[in-house]
Amino acid sequence: MWTEENNKLYRKFQFSNFSEAFAFMTRVAIEAEKMNHHPYWSNVWNTVEIWLSTHDAGDLVTELDHTLAKRIDKLL
C-alpha cells in the first residue's frame, strides 16, 4: 500500500531474493522511462523502496506520481 509521507508517495516491496527484486526494478524502470517520470528508490538484497514526487511541481505529489504508482502496482 502506498502512503504519503513528507510530500512523497512511498511504498516498500519485499521479494524472495535479490534477483526477483532486481527484475522488478527493471520492469519499473521501463514504465518510468515511458512516462519520463523517474522514482527515487533503493534496493538492498530482497527489498525495494520507492519514493515518488514531481520535481517540476516543487517535489510535491501530483497525478503523475499516482499514475506511476498504479502502473508499478500492476507489475507485481
Secondary structure, 3 states (H helix, E strand, C coil): CCEEECCEEEEEEECCCHHHHHHHHHHHHHHHHHHCCCCEEEEECCEEEEEECEHHHCCECCHHHHHHHHHHHHCC
